[in-house]
Amino acid sequence: MIELFIDGASAGDPGLSGAGIFVKNGKDSLQFSIELDEMSNHEAEYEAFLIGLEKCLPYKHQIISCKTDSQAVYAAVEKRYIKNKKYAHYLPRINELLDQFDLFFIKWIPGKENSVADKLARQAIHSQKKKS
């Protein structure tokens, strides 16, 4: 089973943003700290989820267990619906990617259980701040 931990962070609303992706495959793991454009925290969470799905495409025939501390992303994936029209444009890409996986599960977890992805997302913001 592949474990995918995702987190998006934003330093402002909108502000500099980052995505943290942590993919765990048994004893092996991959970590990604990705700089995002200026956006809101919710947008950063959706972007992190999409990037996480893309990073897991090589494992699409395995069980993917995604963990997020974003209730918005969790609800969107569970219902395949985004209530807030401001973020609805993410849904077609989310569904397109989800349909490529044989078995995909998502679980909401408290932020304290998502520390690696959170750290990676914050690193991306810090990296952008250092550049400016």
ZAPAMI-884961 format. One record per residue (C-alpha): residue in one letter; x, y, z. Coordinates in Angstrom, 1 decimal. Last residue first. Layout:
// residues N
rest:a, u:X, v:Y, w:Z
...
// end
This chain:
// residues 132
rest:s, u:12.7, v:38.0, w:-2.8
rest:k, u:14.5, v:34.7, w:-3.2
rest:k, u:14.5, v:34.0, w:0.6
rest:k, u:10.8, v:34.4, w:0.7
rest:q, u:10.3, v:31.8, w:-2.0
rest:s, u:12.4, v:29.2, w:-0.1
rest:h, u:10.4, v:29.9, w:3.0
rest:i, u:7.1, v:29.3, w:1.2
rest:a, u:8.5, v:26.0, w:-0.2
rest:q, u:9.8, v:25.0, w:3.3
rest:r, u:6.3, v:25.6, w:4.7
rest:a, u:4.8, v:23.0, w:2.3
rest:l, u:7.6, v:20.5, w:3.2
rest:k, u:7.0, v:21.0, w:6.9
rest:d, u:3.3, v:20.5, w:6.5
rest:a, u:3.9, v:17.3, w:4.5
rest:v, u:6.1, v:15.9, w:7.3
rest:s, u:3.8, v:17.1, w:10.1
rest:n, u:0.6, v:15.5, w:9.0
rest:e, u:-0.4, v:13.8, w:12.2
rest:k, u:-0.3, v:17.1, w:14.1
rest:g, u:-2.6, v:18.6, w:11.5
rest:p, u:-5.4, v:16.2, w:12.5
rest:i, u:-6.2, v:13.5, w:9.9
rest:w, u:-8.9, v:13.3, w:7.2
rest:k, u:-8.8, v:10.1, w:5.2
rest:i, u:-8.7, v:9.4, w:1.5
rest:f, u:-8.9, v:6.0, w:-0.2
rest:f, u:-7.9, v:5.1, w:-3.7
rest:l, u:-8.1, v:1.7, w:-5.4
rest:d, u:-7.6, v:1.1, w:-9.1
rest:f, u:-6.4, v:4.6, w:-9.7
rest:q, u:-7.0, v:6.4, w:-13.1
rest:d, u:-10.4, v:7.7, w:-12.1
rest:l, u:-8.9, v:9.7, w:-9.3
rest:l, u:-6.9, v:11.7, w:-11.8
rest:e, u:-9.8, v:12.7, w:-14.0
rest:n, u:-12.0, v:13.3, w:-10.9
rest:i, u:-9.4, v:15.8, w:-9.4
rest:r, u:-8.9, v:17.4, w:-12.8
rest:p, u:-12.7, v:18.0, w:-13.2
rest:l, u:-13.1, v:19.1, w:-9.6
rest:y, u:-10.4, v:21.9, w:-9.5
rest:h, u:-12.7, v:24.4, w:-11.3
rest:a, u:-15.1, v:24.2, w:-8.3
rest:y, u:-12.8, v:26.2, w:-6.1
rest:k, u:-14.6, v:29.5, w:-6.1
rest:k, u:-17.9, v:27.7, w:-6.6
rest:n, u:-17.7, v:26.5, w:-2.9
rest:k, u:-19.6, v:23.3, w:-2.7
rest:i, u:-17.0, v:21.1, w:-4.3
rest:y, u:-18.3, v:17.6, w:-5.3
rest:r, u:-16.7, v:14.2, w:-5.8
rest:k, u:-18.4, v:13.5, w:-2.4
rest:e, u:-15.4, v:11.8, w:-0.7
rest:v, u:-12.9, v:13.8, w:-2.8
rest:a, u:-14.4, v:17.2, w:-2.2
rest:a, u:-15.0, v:16.4, w:1.5
rest:y, u:-11.4, v:15.5, w:2.1
rest:v, u:-10.1, v:18.5, w:0.1
rest:a, u:-12.3, v:20.9, w:2.2
rest:q, u:-11.5, v:19.1, w:5.5
rest:s, u:-7.8, v:19.7, w:4.8
rest:d, u:-5.6, v:17.7, w:7.2
rest:t, u:-4.9, v:15.2, w:4.5
rest:k, u:-4.1, v:11.5, w:4.3
rest:c, u:-4.2, v:9.5, w:1.1
rest:s, u:-4.2, v:5.8, w:1.0
rest:i, u:-3.3, v:4.4, w:-2.4
rest:i, u:-3.8, v:0.7, w:-3.1
rest:q, u:-1.7, v:-0.4, w:-6.0
rest:h, u:-2.4, v:-0.2, w:-9.7
rest:k, u:-2.0, v:3.5, w:-9.8
rest:y, u:1.6, v:3.3, w:-8.4
rest:p, u:3.3, v:5.3, w:-11.2
rest:l, u:0.4, v:7.8, w:-10.9
rest:c, u:1.3, v:8.6, w:-7.3
rest:k, u:3.2, v:11.8, w:-8.1
rest:e, u:0.3, v:13.0, w:-10.1
rest:l, u:-2.1, v:12.4, w:-7.2
rest:g, u:0.2, v:14.3, w:-4.9
rest:i, u:0.3, v:17.2, w:-7.4
rest:l, u:-3.5, v:17.3, w:-7.4
rest:f, u:-3.7, v:17.2, w:-3.6
rest:a, u:-1.1, v:19.9, w:-3.2
rest:e, u:-3.0, v:22.1, w:-5.6
rest:y, u:-6.2, v:21.6, w:-3.7
rest:e, u:-4.5, v:22.5, w:-0.4
rest:a, u:-2.8, v:25.5, w:-2.0
rest:e, u:-6.2, v:26.7, w:-3.2
rest:h, u:-7.6, v:26.4, w:0.3
rest:n, u:-4.7, v:28.4, w:1.7
rest:s, u:-5.2, v:31.2, w:-0.7
rest:m, u:-3.0, v:31.9, w:-3.7
rest:e, u:0.4, v:33.4, w:-4.8
rest:d, u:1.9, v:30.9, w:-7.1
rest:l, u:3.2, v:27.6, w:-5.8
rest:e, u:6.6, v:26.4, w:-4.7
rest:i, u:6.8, v:22.6, w:-4.3
rest:s, u:8.5, v:20.7, w:-1.4
rest:f, u:8.5, v:17.1, w:-2.4
rest:q, u:9.4, v:14.0, w:-0.3
rest:l, u:9.7, v:10.5, w:-1.5
rest:s, u:9.7, v:7.4, w:0.7
rest:d, u:11.0, v:3.9, w:0.8
rest:k, u:10.5, v:1.5, w:3.8
rest:g, u:7.0, v:0.5, w:2.7
rest:n, u:6.0, v:3.0, w:-0.1
rest:k, u:5.6, v:6.4, w:1.6
rest:v, u:4.8, v:9.5, w:-0.5
rest:f, u:5.1, v:12.8, w:1.2
rest:i, u:3.9, v:15.9, w:-0.7
rest:g, u:4.1, v:19.4, w:0.6
rest:a, u:2.7, v:22.3, w:-1.4
rest:g, u:3.7, v:25.9, w:-1.1
rest:s, u:2.2, v:29.3, w:-1.1
rest:l, u:3.1, v:33.0, w:-1.1
rest:g, u:0.0, v:34.9, w:-0.3
rest:p, u:-3.7, v:35.2, w:-0.8
rest:d, u:-4.8, v:35.2, w:1.9
rest:g, u:-1.4, v:35.3, w:3.5
rest:a, u:1.5, v:33.0, w:3.9
rest:s, u:-0.2, v:30.0, w:2.3
rest:a, u:0.1, v:26.3, w:3.0
rest:g, u:-0.9, v:23.1, w:1.2
rest:d, u:-0.5, v:19.6, w:2.7
rest:i, u:-0.4, v:16.1, w:1.3
rest:f, u:0.4, v:12.7, w:2.8
rest:l, u:0.3, v:9.8, w:0.4
rest:e, u:0.6, v:6.2, w:1.7
rest:i, u:1.2, v:3.5, w:-0.9
rest:m, u:0.0, v:0.0, w:0.0
// end
